[in-house]
């Protein structure tokens, strides 16, 4: 594994030389603590120099103490390709497709230029990817939330995180559309004791409310429907995922809500877990979110990374597609037609790329325009032909849902030079990297859990 100096030379690429373009870089330390400021420099022995408005002098941090740096660019992001190339190891690249033959795929990426990707390094191509409009991203401060006066002192805010110490509630109208994605990160000190309400009308003093809510505690996770008529509480999704299955006491939650069809999908740490249908038939129409911590005094819980995004069903479908026989290529059209066989080529046509696919059930190859293609799955390489796994301790998070896990990286005035296990040496623009982290870090030690109080 590279030393801390080598790691932080990579991180510094977005800070050195362009401090005037960066604002409020967020650093997460290996013990879980967080700092905000502007990364200024790194000394020869790996010390990170940070400027912060909270300190009169610059803060010096050992390189080994920093686990992640998130960069905030002053300029708005440029338009991104509507295609995601997924590599065999799960990494993702937003790209524009140029051509494909029996050996390789040629693409142009906004931040790494033109790349030639070996066919054996490909897992899938997702076309027509819609970047969901962000309705809300926070939390931003305590001022934007409404609290119950008697417990408002139990909330604190720092580093884009709401922290509760004792039982307390916060609510806000987040203008959720009819179809939306609700994301947030939970972190707990002992056992989790969360209730997160959404599609909430925020009706003050009401005994019964039409809304959804997720509860997570020592028994597991459940999403329920609360109604003003019929059965007041009904289960939509139930998971026996106890807290000990998340050893770092942290959980990323994503709930996809389609109120047109009354369907909900749940993802945990980026992985699909379950789906359910609203048993009440008609979905609640509220647009608020209510956060409730039921932990006793002295036990802290955190909620961060709250996002409300528009839900695009076409994008969601990419994650749920059945790839079919893994020994062959598969092509899925936007009308959900499916073919198994081999993708023999991609070339430029008069109105965009043309995909040539030889189906197992037809003599003549199919010519399908790019606008009609939803997803391509490539045949999986036999296990004995796969290259040996290598250590890739650095993760570069790119604009447009991109992710590259690399074994090493350096920087220069021109940008980042990184080594990827499947793509080889890469040159990436500094503006294209949103964060750099060390995913191999062990989570900090947690205090011994205390018994959960009786309800």
N, C-alpha and C positions, 0 to 999 in steps of 0.2 A: 504494500500500500504506500502511496506517495507520502512524503513528509508534509508537515503543516506549512512549511514555506512554499512548497510546490502547489499545494491546494490554494493558498491565499493569493499566490501570484495570479491564478486564474480568476479569482473573485475580484481582484483589484482592477481587472481590465475595464470594468464599467465605471470605475470611480476615478482612477488616475488620469490626469490629462483633461478630464471633462467635468470638474466639480461644479461648474456653473450650470450644467444641464441636469443635474440630479438633485432631488429633493427628498429628504426624509427616507434615506435607506433604512431598512429594518433588519436588525441583526438578532438572531436567536442563538443563545449560547448553549453549550452542551449540557448545562445543568438545568435548562428550561427557562432561564431568565431571558429578558428581551431588552434591547436597546434601540433607540432611534437616533439618527444623525446622518452625517455624510462621511463615508469612508474616504480618507485623504491619501494615505500612503501605507506602505509595509516596509519595514526595515529588513536588513539582510538576514536577521535571525527569525523572521516570520511574525514580528509584532505588527498588529493592525492598529493604525492610527485613525481615530474617529473624532469628528467634531460634533458636539451636541449643544443645543441651546440650554441644556440643564447644567452644563459644567463650564466654568470660566476658562479652563484650559482643555486642550485636546486629551482624549482618553486613549490610553495605550493598552491593547489587549493581546494576550498571547494567541498565536494562530490556532493552537490546538483547542482553545476555549470557545471558538466560534463554530457553530454547526450549520448555519444558513444565513445567506444575505439575500434580501428581496430589494430590488431596485425600482425606483419610481422615476420614470422619464417625464420631463416637462412637456415634450411634444406629443400630440395625439398619435396613436398607432396608424400606420398606413393600411390600405385595403389588403386583405389576405386572400390567398387562393381558396376556392371552395372544394378542394380535394385534400384528403389526408392519406398519406402513405404510411401503412403500419409495417414495421420490420418484424423479422422472425422472433426477436427478443422482446417485442411489445413496445418498442420506442415508436414515436410518431413524428412525422414531418409534414407540415403544410406545404404543398407543392403544386406546380402546374405541370401536367404530363406532356412530354414531347413525343416519345416513341418507345416501343418495346419490341424486342426480338427474342430469339430462343435463349439468349444469354443474359440480357440486362434490360433495365428500365432506365430511360433518360428523363430527368425532371429538372425543372428550374424552381429553386426555393427563394423566398424573399430575403433570407438572411445568410444563406450559405452558397448562393449562386447555383450554377448548373452542376448536377451530380449524376453519375452513372452508378446505378445500384445493381449488384448481381441478382439475378433472378432467384437464386437460392436464399438470398437474404430477405425476400419479400414474404409477408403474411397476407396482407389485404390492401385494397385500395377502396376508399370510401369517397364517393363523388356526391356533389350537391350538398356539401356540408354547410348548414346555415349557422352563422355565429349568433347565438341567442342574444337578444337585446337585454342589457342589464337594467332592471327596474330599480334595484337598490343594492348597495354594497356597503357593509359596515361591520360592527357598529362604529359610529363616528365620534360620539360623545355621550355623556349622561343627559345633556340637555334635550336630545331628540326623543327621549323616552318618557313615558308617563308612569309614575310610581304610586304605590299606595303609601300615603304619608307616614303611617306607623312603622313601615319597614324600609323606607327609601334609603336610610343610612346603611343598610346591609349591602348596597351595591357600590362598587368602585369601578373606575374606568382607567385603563392604561394600555398603551400599545395595541390599540384596536381590539380590545378585549373587555367584556363585561365580567366582573368577578363578584360572586355573591359570598357572603359570610353569614350564614343563617337563613331562615326562610324569608323569601321576598319575591316580588313580582314586578315585571316591567312590560309595558305594552306600547305598540305603535301601529299606526295605519300605514302600511307599505304599498298600498295601491296594487295589489296582486291582480293580474289579468285573469281571464277565464281559464286559460291554460298556462300553467307556470311551473317553474322549478324552484324549490325551496332548499337551500343549502346552509349548513352551519356545522361548526366543530364544537364538540363537547369535551371538556377535560375535568376530571374529578380528583379529589384528594383521597377519599376513602371509597365508599360505594356511591355510584351515581344516584341522584335523586332529582331527576328533571321531569318537567312537564312542559311541552312546547305546543302551543295552540296556533293553528293557522286557518285561513279562510274564516277568520273570527270577526264578527260584526262589532266587537268591542262595546257591547251594550252594558252600560253601567247599572249595577244593582239587579240584573236579571238572574232569576233562579235557574232557568234552563235556557240554553243558547244553541243555535244551529251553527256548528263548526266541527273541525277535525282537531285531534290532538294526539301527540306522541308522548308516551310515558316511558322512561327508561330508569330502571332501578336494579337491585340485586337479583330480581327474579327474571329479568329479561326485558325485551322491547316490545311495545304494542302500540299500534295506531288505532284509534277509536273514532267513531262518529257520535257526537252529542247532538240530540235532536230536541225540539220543543214539542213534538207530537210523537205518539207511539212509544216505543222503548227509548228511554232517554240515552242510554249508552249501548253501543253495539260495536263489536270488534270488526275491523277491516283487515288488519294484518297483525299476526302474532308470531314472534320469534323468540325462541328460548336461547338467546345469545347473552349469556351471563358476562359480567364485567371481567372475569378472569380470562376471557378469550381475547382481551385487548390489554396486553401486559404493560403498555405505556400509559394506561389510564386515559386514553384519548380516543375519540371516535369521530370520523367525518361522516355526516349524514346528508343524503340527498333524497328528497321526496318529489316525485313528478306527479303533478295533479292535473288531470284533464276533466274539468267540470262538465264538458259537453257530453262525455260518455260515462261520467261518474266513476272513473278508474284512477287508482293510485299505484305508483311503482316506488319501491324502496331500494336504495343503494347504500351500502355501508363501505366506507373506505374505497369508493370507486367501483365496487363489485355489486352486480345485481343480486338482490336477496329474495324479494317476494313482490307479488302484486295482489291487489284486491279491488273489489267493487263495492261502492257505497251501498250498504244494505237498505238505506232509506229511499233509494231511487234517485231523487233530485239532489244535486250537490248543494252545499251551503254557498251563499253568495257574498259573504263577508270578505274584506280585503285586509284585515289586520292580523298582527302576530302578537302573541302574548308569551312571555318567557317566565317560567316559574321554577324557582329552586326550593326544594323541600328539605335541604340539608340543615342539621342543627347548628347552632352558633358554635364557632370555632372550627368548622369544616368548610373549606372553600370549594367552589365550583366555578368553572369558566365557560363562557360562550363567546365564540369568535367566528370570523369568516362567514357572517350572515349575508346571504345573497338571495335576491329574488330575480329570476330571469324569465323571459318569455319561453314557453315550451313549444318546440317545433317537432311535430311527430315524425317527420322524415328523418331528422337527425337522430332521434331516439331509436328509430328502427335499426340503424346501423349497429347498435349495441346488442340487439336481440336477434339478428339474422341467424338462421340455421345454415351453417356453411356447407352441409351435405358431406359427401364422401371426401375425407381428407387426402385421399390418394390422387385426386384429380382437381383441376381448377374448377371453380364454380362462378357463374355470372348470374347476378340477380338484377332484373330490370326495375325501373321505378313503378311499373305496373305489377311488380311481384312475380313476373315470369322467371323461371329458374332453369338453367342449363348446366349440365356437368360435361366436362371434356377438357379442352385445353385452349387457353388464350394464346393464339399464335402470333398476334401482332397488334400494335397500336401505331397509327400513322395520322398525319395531318389530313383533314378533309376540307371541303369548301366552307363548312360551317362549324369547324372544331375538330376534335380528335375522332377517329373512327376505330372501333374495336373489332378485330377479326377473331371470331370464336368458332372452333371446330367442336360441334356437339357430338356426343356419343351416339345420338339417334338420327343424325342427318348426314348425308353424303357431302353436300355443299356447305362450306363454311358460312357462318352468319356475319353480316356486316352491320354493326349496331353503332349509331351515333352516340357520342358522349352524353348528350342531353337525355338519352333514354336509359343510361346505366346508373344503377344505385350502388352496387357493391361487387367487387371482384375478390374472390378468395383464391390464393395460390396453393397448389399441391404442397403438402408438407414434406420436407426433406427427410429421407430415412434417417433414423437415429444414428446409425453407424457412420453416416456421411457428414454429420453435423460437426462443426469445429468445437474444440474444447472450450468450456466456459472460462472466461477470464474475469479478474476482479475489476469492477468499474465503480470506484468509490465516489465519483462525482456525478451529480445529476444536473443538467442544464435544462431549465424550463423556458421554452421559447414562446414567442407570440403565437396566437392561434392554436392553442392546445398542444403545441409541440413539446416533445420530451426526448432528450438524448442523454444516455448514461455512458460516460466516457472514462477511459482509464487514466488519462492525463490531459492537461491543457496548459498553454502558455499564453502570454499576451504581448501585443506590440501596439504601435500607434494605429495600425490598420485594423486590428480586431483580435479575436480569439483564434488561436490555433489549437485544436483538440484532436485526440486520437480516439476514434470510435471502433469497437470490436468488429463491426460488420461493414462500415463504410470507409475505414482507414482514416488518414489525415483529413481534417476539415478546417476551413477558414470561415468563421462566423462573425457577422457584424456585431458590434457591441450593443447597438440599440435593439437587437433581436432577442437578447437574453433577459428574461424577466426576473429570474432568481437562480442562484447556485446553492446547492445543498449537499450534505453528506448523508445519504439515506442509510448508510451502514452503521450510523451511530447507535449505540445502545441507549435506551431511554434512561433518564435519571431515576435514581432510587426513589420509591414512593413510601410515605409513612404507612405504618401498619394500619389496616382497615379497622374501624370501630364498628361494633354491632349496629345494624340498622334499627332505628326505633320502630316500635309497633305502630301500625296505622290505626 
